[in-house]
Structures are given as C-alpha cells and as structure tokens.
Amino acid sequence: MNSKEKQQFSPEEVNAAMDLAQKKAAAQEALNLCRIIWTEAMNTKESFGVDPQSLDEFISIADGTIIDPRATYDAPDSFLNDSDCPVFVRGDFSIIEGKAKSRKTFLSSLLIALLLSEGDSEDTKRFTTPTKPTKILWIDTEQGAARTARTIDRLKAKGADTSNVIHSSMRELGAVGRFKTFTYLVALYRPDFILLDGVADLMNNINDIPEAAMIRQLLLTVSANYGCHISAVLHTNEKGDDSTARGQVGSELTRKCSTILHLDAEGDYTKVTYTRTRDKKPEPFVFRIDEVDYNEGREKIAIPNLADLENLPKPRTNSELESFEYLRGLCKGKQSGLQRKDLINALLKKGLATSARTAERRVDDAVKLDYLERNNSYYYSKN
C-alpha cells in the first residue's frame, strides 16, 4: 500500500475500537474509584496526608457540603413507591435481609419485575414507579451462570421486558475481583438501579471493621456519584437474634441505608416487613411462589406473586413449635426417611399431641413450614 494512502477502516472496526476505548476508560475510572474508597476505608496515610497541590480541591469539596438555606432542593427521584412511600430512591441504597432459604432472590425478581412493569398487573395496584429506571444491573455473587440465567426467565415469565437488564454472575471470582468488577460494571453501564445479591461476598471477612467500612463507603460513593439506587442482599443471623443482618458489615450497612426489607418465610408464603425507612413505613406485604407454563408451555417455571396477608399461617404456639423441632430431629440423619405412621406414633408417645388427628395435623404443618419434606410416603428433615 502506498505510504501516502490513508488506511480505511470498516464501520465495524471503528465501533469495536470505540467500544474498547470506552471499556478502558470505564476500567480506569473504576480502578481510580476503588483506590479512593480503599484508602479512605483502610485509614491509610495517603487518605489523610496534606498535599499543598490538593488544597484547592479539598476546599471545593468541603464548601460543597454546606446547605444554602435560601436554595430550593428537589427531592430525589424514586424508582419504586409502596403505598406512595418511597422505597428505592436515586442516590441511596437499601437492604434486603433474611435467613437462608427465605426467598430473597425470589423477592429480588418480584421487585425488578415491578420496576419494569407497565402498571397493568395485580402486583402494581399497590406499587408504583414514579421514575422508570432506564437500565438495571443485577449482580449475583452466589449462583453460577445457569442459575443466574434462570432469574432472567422468571422476569420474562412475569411479562417483563428484560432488554435493559444486565445480569452478571460473579460466583467464580474472589472477593477483590468482585469488588473491582462491580465498580467496573457500574462505570461501564451506568445503571439507574443495581441489585447486588450477595454484597458480603465483596469482602473476605464479614466481621472485619476496615473491610466493612470499605463496603459501606463503596455503596455510599457509587450510589451518590452515579445517581443510582443500590439494593444489597444480606443474610441475617441464623442463631440468636435473626432480625439483624450478619456481621460487622451488616451493622455498618443498616446504619446508613435508606430502607430495610426483612423477609420471614412462613410455609408457602414469605412476609416482607419494612424495618427501616426514611419516611413512614408501609404495611408489610406477602408473596408466594407459583408454577406457571413457560417457553410456550414446554416447561414449568416458579415465579413470585404478591398475595394477601390473610393467607399467612396463624402464629404457632410453643407446643406446636416444639412438635415441629421434634419431628425434624427424628428425621435428621435418616437417609431412608420415616413413614407417616412412625411420626404420628412418636408425637403421641412423646405427649406432643393429644390425639391421632392432632398428630396428623402437626406432621402436615411441619411439611408446610419447611421443617420436613415428603417424598412419596417417606418424610425427611428439611434442614
């Protein structure tokens, strides 16, 4: 080729080069932000050093924190309201918390479907979307690609348009890799709403104070800098006080978040309670899991749907709870399981049921409340 001739690039090559440049810029932006958050949270000398060249920048930042009493400040956008109460607000973060198997991922699917809804379903009679998120980033740190892809199918089965939903599975990455990749994806896609399922997996030790402070600062900085809302999923304590999020990171995040949605699985239903909001607290709501036809009827898929509070099982007595625990203990470790008559006789012999009919009802309720599972005519411990 003549050296004086200009090299011609196809439109595809130009677009590829632009995409690569954009990704590199996003990666650099993300790494710079990670570095800032890391140094501030870890309380290093670099964060608190006095550099004459940065005094002007520092003064500008400090002056920017002053509230002008003569100014009018608009309320931030709300992506989701419950009974006219803001739940997911731009520039802030919330927490979804519950014990293992309390259906936190199913609730996440329900909430994302609400954000994507057009207001014409049963689920949207109570919930409204004053501001529609233009792009949603859903990050799962626990499930692999196949299970994460299933959440996309659930959204589609609920009639949601998932074209503006980006899913990421970070199961195979380490804590530092997840931390960096999370920040990179935010810088690259700039979503309005982020569902971070497994925020504790962005750290090595959930009880480490500097690490917990770093995660707290990450959510505060990203939500503010990018004008998005982050909903972070956390586990609650399995023993003792199960109403609080686990570890030091749980304490740090619950102190700074705008909203906490607490889940309690009760049989076939899950109750969601607002334990913290900026304004008044909406009433609790309940959802159930339904199986529906999917993929033109070729398969079944489980999806979450709102339900009535009246459908919740009635509060259990101490005697009933003792019976359920006893049945679970009987079946635990029994690989071949126990038959129904064995469980009924055991309850009667133990004095935990006054009649065979009561014992039968206790066995059935133990299955409904996930203490036991039934396979044909045999019963096994669920947990």
ABEGO torsion letter per residue (X at the ends): XBAABBBBBBAAAAAAAAAAAAAAAAAAAAAAAAAAAAAAAAGBAAAABBBAAAAAAAAAAAAAABBBAABBBBBBBBABBBGGBBABBBGBBBBBBEBBGAGAAAAAAAAAAAAABAGABAAAAABBBABBBABBBBBBAABBAAAAAAAAAAAAAAGBBAAABBBBBAAABBAAAAAAAAAAAAAAAGBABBBBBGAAAABABAABAAAAAAAAAAAAAAAAAAGBBBBBBBBBBABEBAABBBEAAAAAAAAABABBBBBBBBEABBBBBBABBABBBBBBBBBBBBBBBBGGGABBBBBBBBBBAAABBBBBBAAAAAAAAAAAAAABGBAAEBBAAAAAAAAAAAGABABAAAAAAAAAAAAAAGABBBBEABBBBAX
